[in-house]
Amino acid sequence: MIQLLMNSVKQLNVTAYPVM
């Protein structure tokens, strides 16, 4: 469960990095 959440956060970070 925690791994899935971490994966979601990682994907969100990767998508938000270029936007910032």
Distance bins in CASP14 RR format, pairs under 12 A and 6 or more apart:
PFRMAT RR
TARGET T0000
AUTHOR 0000-0000-0000
RMODE 2
METHOD distances of the structure
MODEL  1
1 7 0 0 0 0 0 1 0 0 0 0 0
1 8 0 0 0 0 0 1 0 0 0 0 0
2 8 0 0 0 0 0 1 0 0 0 0 0
2 9 0 0 0 0 0 1 0 0 0 0 0
3 9 0 0 0 0 0 1 0 0 0 0 0
3 10 0 0 0 0 0 1 0 0 0 0 0
4 10 0 0 0 0 0 1 0 0 0 0 0
4 11 0 0 0 0 0 1 0 0 0 0 0
5 11 0 0 0 0 0 1 0 0 0 0 0
5 12 0 0 0 0 0 1 0 0 0 0 0
6 12 0 0 0 0 0 1 0 0 0 0 0
6 13 0 0 0 0 0 1 0 0 0 0 0
7 13 0 0 0 0 0 1 0 0 0 0 0
7 14 0 0 0 0 0 1 0 0 0 0 0
8 14 0 0 0 0 0 1 0 0 0 0 0
8 15 0 0 0 0 0 1 0 0 0 0 0
9 15 0 0 0 0 0 1 0 0 0 0 0
9 16 0 0 0 0 0 1 0 0 0 0 0
10 16 0 0 0 0 0 1 0 0 0 0 0
10 17 0 0 0 0 0 1 0 0 0 0 0
11 17 0 0 0 0 0 1 0 0 0 0 0
12 19 0 0 0 0 0 1 0 0 0 0 0
12 20 0 0 0 0 0 1 0 0 0 0 0
13 19 0 0 0 0 0 1 0 0 0 0 0
13 20 0 0 0 0 1 0 0 0 0 0 0
14 20 0 0 0 0 0 1 0 0 0 0 0
END
